[in-house]
Amino acid sequence: MGCPTNIVPGYTDTSKIKNPGLEMKVDKLLSKNKSKPKYPETAKDVETFKDIKKGDTIITYHASPSSDIKGGRFEIREPLHGGDGFPRGIHSAPQIHNPFIDLDSGEFGDSIFKLETTIKGDVLSLSKPDPKLIKRLVDDLESTYDDIRGGTHLAYLIGKIQNGKFIESMGIGREFLLRNGIDTIIDGHYRLISLNPDNVKIVKKVKGSAELKPVRNKSIALEREDAGLGMEQLSNDDIALVGGIRSGNSQGDETRLKYTVYDMKAITKNDDMANANDYILGDVELFVEDGTGKIRGLVELNIKDKKKGVGRKVIDSLMASDFVNSEFKIHSIKKSAIPFWKKMGVEFELKNPRGSYVGDGIIKK
């Protein structure tokens, strides 16, 4: 189900260059000497925080009781963004659903935000702290408590640091860490605490999935009719899916069926049913449950002109229909089609794909 785009290669007009060979060599040398940006311009998705490091910009997710955030940024407040033994900061996860914490559970708030988090300082892991960072913190403490070196209180604080406990009321919290060049804490692989709110940019508000789901309009639900000769028609005012012809392999309790997609709106407007084949928009292959006729999922979506929003119309119309499963599976998603399926609200089952194959996904009503 690829959604390929045509790439028009650029060109260089050398007619205005006095010495093209020389100037191209100079341009090449200049491009090599251009300084690279300190931080990446685009954020990357991560499955866990295991391998993050200074200089990374990543996508993270944060749950909050607040329905709206004013000014496009979070303010650090003890009740919302802190916890016993944790420094105050903005807590986030690499995915909404992960083995450690489910942000969609409502435990941390009903609002979920997609963030772009930049790591400008050092990263301190609570489970496997870098000995050099711990030494830096201990040295800072010893210089602060020089007058009671070796005292009980100093030893107590050092013990807390060595055990990954950073308590604001004891002076070894957020400000202490920032002063020592640490702006990011990771607790295991699935919790990140950003100590500097300026490092966190709110991308968008999302609701219970990796992306904001499109609103399903029940008025565009498809009407299902027998078309004769063992075929059927699924149609609304905009489109018609006609066919239902066996098209490939499927598991035992379902059948893979192919439908041709027609521009029903144009056919009706032109009163031209006799020439319906002139209004073909593409085709779609669906998995249909044997016996009940419930449509479980989609395995192919081939649209002739992808710029007209036909693919979206097909998916929205299916998802608005009662005979389509509430969890609609999208099979064999290709890397080139990921942007389209993200817009449609797909929750991907295989994250961070390698090569062209990303795996399957689900759209929920």
C-alpha positions as CSV (number, residue, x, y, z in Angstrom):
1,M,0.0,0.0,0.0
2,G,2.6,2.5,-1.0
3,C,1.7,6.1,-1.5
4,P,4.6,7.1,-3.6
5,T,5.3,10.7,-4.6
6,N,6.9,12.0,-7.7
7,I,10.3,13.7,-7.1
8,V,11.3,16.3,-9.6
9,P,15.1,16.6,-9.5
10,G,16.5,20.1,-9.4
11,Y,19.2,21.4,-11.7
12,T,21.9,24.0,-11.7
13,D,21.8,26.6,-14.5
14,T,25.6,26.9,-15.4
15,S,25.1,29.3,-18.2
16,K,25.7,32.3,-15.9
17,I,28.8,30.9,-14.4
18,K,32.0,32.3,-15.9
19,N,34.1,29.2,-14.9
20,P,31.6,26.4,-14.0
21,G,34.3,23.9,-13.1
22,L,36.2,26.2,-10.8
23,E,33.1,27.6,-9.1
24,M,31.6,24.2,-8.5
25,K,34.9,23.1,-6.9
26,V,34.8,26.2,-4.6
27,D,31.1,25.5,-3.7
28,K,32.0,21.9,-2.9
29,L,34.8,23.0,-0.6
30,L,32.6,25.6,1.1
31,S,29.9,23.1,1.7
32,K,32.4,20.8,3.4
33,N,33.5,23.5,5.7
34,K,30.0,24.6,6.7
35,S,29.5,24.0,10.4
36,K,26.9,21.4,11.2
37,P,24.0,22.5,13.4
38,K,24.6,21.8,17.1
39,Y,21.2,20.0,17.4
40,P,19.2,18.2,14.7
41,E,16.5,20.3,13.0
42,T,13.9,17.6,13.2
43,A,13.0,15.4,16.1
44,K,13.2,11.6,15.9
45,D,10.8,9.0,17.3
46,V,12.3,6.6,19.8
47,E,11.0,3.3,21.3
48,T,12.9,3.8,24.6
49,F,15.2,6.3,26.2
50,K,18.0,3.7,26.5
51,D,20.4,5.3,23.9
52,I,19.5,9.0,24.1
53,K,22.4,11.4,24.6
54,K,23.4,15.0,24.7
55,G,22.5,16.8,21.5
56,D,19.4,14.6,20.6
57,T,16.0,16.0,19.8
58,I,13.3,13.4,20.3
59,I,9.6,13.0,20.3
60,T,8.1,12.3,23.7
61,Y,4.6,12.3,25.3
62,H,3.4,13.9,28.5
63,A,0.0,13.4,30.3
64,S,-1.4,16.2,32.3
65,P,-4.6,17.1,34.2
66,S,-4.6,20.4,32.3
67,S,-6.8,20.5,29.3
68,D,-4.9,23.5,27.8
69,I,-1.4,24.9,28.1
70,K,-1.0,28.6,27.8
71,G,1.8,30.1,25.9
72,G,2.8,26.8,24.3
73,R,5.1,25.7,27.1
74,F,4.9,23.9,30.5
75,E,5.6,25.6,33.7
76,I,7.3,23.4,36.3
77,R,5.0,23.0,39.3
78,E,5.7,20.6,42.2
79,P,2.3,19.0,42.4
80,L,2.1,18.2,38.7
81,H,5.6,17.5,37.6
82,G,7.5,16.2,40.6
83,G,7.5,13.2,42.8
84,D,9.1,11.8,45.9
85,G,12.8,11.3,45.2
86,F,12.5,12.9,41.7
87,P,13.7,16.4,40.9
88,R,11.1,18.8,39.6
89,G,10.7,18.6,35.8
90,I,8.5,17.7,32.9
91,H,8.0,13.9,32.9
92,S,7.4,12.2,29.6
93,A,7.4,8.8,27.9
94,P,8.8,7.7,24.5
95,Q,5.3,6.3,23.4
96,I,1.8,6.8,24.8
97,H,1.5,3.0,25.3
98,N,4.7,1.2,26.6
99,P,5.6,-1.6,28.9
100,F,6.3,0.7,31.9
101,I,3.6,3.3,31.8
102,D,0.4,3.8,29.9
103,L,-0.3,7.5,29.5
104,D,-3.8,6.7,28.2
105,S,-4.9,5.1,31.5
106,G,-6.0,8.5,32.8
107,E,-3.8,8.1,36.0
108,F,-1.7,11.1,35.1
109,G,-4.4,13.2,33.5
110,D,-6.9,13.2,30.7
111,S,-4.8,15.4,28.3
112,I,-1.9,14.0,26.4
113,F,0.6,16.2,24.7
114,K,3.1,15.3,22.0
115,L,6.4,17.0,22.7
116,E,9.7,17.8,21.0
117,T,12.3,17.4,23.7
118,T,15.9,18.6,23.2
119,I,18.7,17.4,25.4
120,K,21.2,20.2,25.6
121,G,23.1,19.1,28.8
122,D,24.3,15.8,30.2
123,V,21.9,12.9,30.7
124,L,21.8,11.2,34.2
125,S,20.4,7.6,34.3
126,L,19.0,6.8,37.7
127,S,19.4,3.0,37.1
128,K,22.9,3.1,35.7
129,P,24.5,6.5,36.6
130,D,27.7,7.6,34.9
131,P,30.4,7.5,37.7
132,K,31.9,10.7,36.3
133,L,28.6,12.5,36.7
134,I,28.1,11.2,40.2
135,K,31.7,12.3,41.1
136,R,30.9,15.8,39.7
137,L,27.8,16.0,42.0
138,V,29.6,14.7,45.0
139,D,32.5,17.2,44.5
140,D,29.9,20.0,44.3
141,L,28.3,18.9,47.6
142,E,31.7,18.6,49.3
143,S,32.7,22.1,48.3
144,T,29.3,23.4,49.5
145,Y,29.5,21.6,52.9
146,D,33.3,22.1,53.3
147,D,32.8,23.2,56.9
148,I,31.3,19.9,57.8
149,R,33.3,17.6,55.6
150,G,32.8,14.1,56.7
151,G,29.7,15.1,58.7
152,T,26.6,13.0,59.0
153,H,24.5,15.3,56.9
154,L,27.0,15.4,54.0
155,A,27.3,11.6,54.1
156,Y,23.5,11.3,54.0
157,L,23.2,13.5,51.0
158,I,26.0,11.7,49.1
159,G,24.2,8.5,49.8
160,K,21.0,9.8,48.4
161,I,22.8,10.9,45.2
162,Q,24.5,7.6,44.8
163,N,21.1,5.9,45.1
164,G,19.5,8.1,42.5
165,K,17.4,10.2,44.9
166,F,17.3,13.9,44.2
167,I,15.1,15.6,46.8
168,E,14.2,19.3,46.3
169,S,13.8,20.1,50.0
170,M,17.3,18.9,50.7
171,G,18.9,21.1,48.1
172,I,19.8,18.3,45.8
173,G,17.0,18.7,43.3
174,R,16.5,20.5,39.9
175,E,18.6,23.6,40.5
176,F,21.5,21.5,41.9
177,L,21.5,19.2,38.8
178,L,21.2,22.1,36.3
179,R,24.1,23.9,38.1
180,N,26.2,20.8,37.3
181,G,25.3,20.7,33.6
182,I,22.6,18.0,33.9
183,D,19.3,18.9,32.3
184,T,17.8,15.4,31.6
185,I,17.1,12.5,33.9
186,I,16.0,9.0,32.7
187,D,14.4,6.5,35.0
188,G,14.8,3.1,33.3
189,H,14.1,3.2,29.6
190,Y,10.6,4.7,29.7
191,R,10.5,7.8,31.9
192,L,12.4,11.0,31.0
193,I,12.5,14.1,33.2
194,S,13.4,17.4,31.4
195,L,14.6,19.8,34.1
196,N,14.6,22.9,31.8
197,P,11.1,23.8,30.3
198,D,12.8,25.7,27.6
199,N,14.1,22.4,26.2
200,V,10.5,21.2,25.7
201,K,8.3,22.3,22.8
202,I,4.6,21.3,22.6
203,V,4.0,19.9,19.1
204,K,0.3,19.2,19.5
205,K,-2.4,17.9,21.9
206,V,-3.2,14.2,21.2
207,K,-6.0,12.1,22.7
208,G,-5.2,8.5,23.6
209,S,-3.1,7.4,20.6
210,A,0.1,8.3,18.9
211,E,-1.7,10.9,16.8
212,L,-4.9,12.8,17.1
213,K,-7.6,10.7,15.4
214,P,-9.7,12.3,12.7
215,V,-13.3,12.9,13.5
216,R,-15.5,10.2,12.0
217,N,-18.7,11.6,10.4
218,K,-21.6,9.1,10.6
219,S,-23.3,10.9,7.7
220,I,-20.7,9.5,5.3
221,A,-21.4,5.9,6.3
222,L,-21.5,3.5,3.4
223,E,-24.8,1.8,2.4
224,R,-24.4,-1.9,1.6
225,E,-26.4,-3.3,-1.3
226,D,-26.4,-6.5,-3.3
227,A,-25.1,-5.8,-6.8
228,G,-25.9,-9.2,-8.3
229,L,-23.6,-11.9,-9.7
230,G,-22.2,-12.5,-6.2
231,M,-21.0,-8.9,-5.9
232,E,-22.0,-6.0,-3.7
233,Q,-21.9,-2.2,-3.6
234,L,-20.8,0.0,-0.7
235,S,-21.7,3.6,-1.4
236,N,-22.5,7.1,-0.1
237,D,-22.9,10.4,-1.9
238,D,-19.2,10.7,-2.6
239,I,-17.8,7.3,-3.5
240,A,-18.9,3.7,-4.3
241,L,-16.9,0.5,-3.7
242,V,-18.2,-2.1,-6.1
243,G,-17.1,-5.7,-6.4
244,G,-16.2,-8.1,-3.6
245,I,-14.2,-10.4,-5.9
246,R,-11.8,-12.9,-4.2
247,S,-8.3,-11.4,-4.7
248,G,-5.8,-13.3,-2.7
249,N,-4.9,-15.4,0.4
250,S,-6.4,-14.9,3.8
251,Q,-6.7,-16.7,7.1
252,G,-9.3,-19.4,7.6
253,D,-12.3,-17.4,8.9
254,E,-12.1,-14.5,6.5
255,T,-11.8,-13.7,2.7
256,R,-9.7,-11.2,0.9
257,L,-12.0,-9.2,-1.5
258,K,-11.2,-6.6,-4.1
259,Y,-13.5,-3.5,-4.8
260,T,-13.3,-0.9,-7.5
261,V,-13.6,2.7,-6.2
262,Y,-15.9,5.0,-8.3
263,D,-16.6,8.7,-8.1
264,M,-20.2,8.5,-7.2
265,K,-20.6,12.3,-6.8
266,A,-19.4,12.9,-10.4
267,I,-21.5,10.1,-11.8
268,T,-24.6,11.4,-10.1
269,K,-23.9,15.0,-11.1
270,N,-23.4,14.1,-14.8
271,D,-26.2,11.5,-14.8
272,D,-23.7,9.2,-16.5
273,M,-24.1,5.7,-15.0
274,A,-23.7,4.2,-18.4
275,N,-20.1,5.4,-18.5
276,A,-19.2,4.5,-14.9
277,N,-15.8,3.1,-15.9
278,D,-14.8,6.7,-16.9
279,Y,-15.1,7.6,-13.2
280,I,-12.9,4.9,-11.6
281,L,-10.7,6.4,-8.9
282,G,-8.8,3.2,-7.9
283,D,-9.3,0.0,-6.0
284,V,-9.2,-1.4,-2.5
285,E,-8.7,-4.9,-1.1
286,L,-10.4,-5.7,2.2
287,F,-10.5,-8.7,4.6
288,V,-14.2,-9.7,5.2
289,E,-15.2,-12.0,8.0
290,D,-16.9,-15.1,6.7
291,G,-20.5,-15.6,7.9
292,T,-21.1,-12.1,9.4
293,G,-19.7,-10.0,6.5
294,K,-17.9,-7.7,8.9
295,I,-15.0,-5.9,7.3
296,R,-12.0,-6.5,9.5
297,G,-9.2,-4.8,7.7
298,L,-7.5,-3.4,4.6
299,V,-4.5,-4.8,2.7
300,E,-4.3,-2.7,-0.5
301,L,-5.4,0.8,-1.3
302,N,-4.5,1.9,-4.8
303,I,-5.6,5.4,-5.8
304,K,-4.9,7.0,-9.2
305,D,-4.7,10.6,-8.1
306,K,-3.5,10.9,-4.5
307,K,-3.8,14.7,-4.4
308,K,-7.6,14.7,-4.4
309,G,-8.1,13.1,-1.0
310,V,-9.7,10.0,-2.3
311,G,-7.8,7.7,0.1
312,R,-9.0,9.7,3.0
313,K,-12.6,9.5,1.7
314,V,-12.4,5.7,1.4
315,I,-11.0,5.3,5.0
316,D,-13.4,7.8,6.6
317,S,-16.4,6.2,4.8
318,L,-15.4,2.7,6.0
319,M,-14.8,3.8,9.6
320,A,-18.2,5.5,9.7
321,S,-19.9,2.3,8.6
322,D,-21.5,-0.1,11.1
323,F,-20.4,-3.2,9.2
324,V,-16.7,-2.3,9.7
325,N,-14.9,-3.5,12.9
326,S,-14.3,-0.9,15.6
327,E,-10.6,-1.9,15.5
328,F,-9.9,-1.8,11.8
329,K,-6.5,-3.4,10.9
330,I,-4.2,-2.0,8.2
331,H,-1.9,-4.7,6.8
332,S,1.6,-4.5,5.3
333,I,2.1,-0.7,5.6
334,K,5.0,0.5,3.5
335,K,7.4,3.2,4.7
336,S,6.4,5.6,1.9
337,A,2.8,5.4,3.1
338,I,3.5,6.2,6.8
339,P,2.6,9.9,6.5
340,F,-0.8,9.1,5.1
341,W,-1.6,6.5,7.7
342,K,-0.5,8.7,10.5
343,K,-2.9,11.4,9.3
344,M,-5.6,8.7,9.4
345,G,-4.9,7.9,13.0
346,V,-3.2,4.6,12.7
347,E,-1.5,3.1,15.8
348,F,1.5,1.3,14.4
349,E,2.3,-2.2,15.8
350,L,5.9,-2.1,14.7
351,K,7.8,1.1,15.6
352,N,10.9,2.6,14.1
353,P,10.9,0.5,10.9
354,R,14.0,-0.6,9.1
355,G,13.9,-0.6,5.3
356,S,10.6,-0.1,3.5
357,Y,8.4,-2.2,5.6
358,V,6.8,-0.8,8.8
359,G,4.3,-3.6,9.6
360,D,0.7,-3.5,10.5
361,G,-1.5,-0.9,12.3
362,I,-4.9,-0.3,13.7
363,I,-7.5,2.5,13.3
364,K,-10.0,2.7,16.1
365,K,-13.5,4.2,15.9
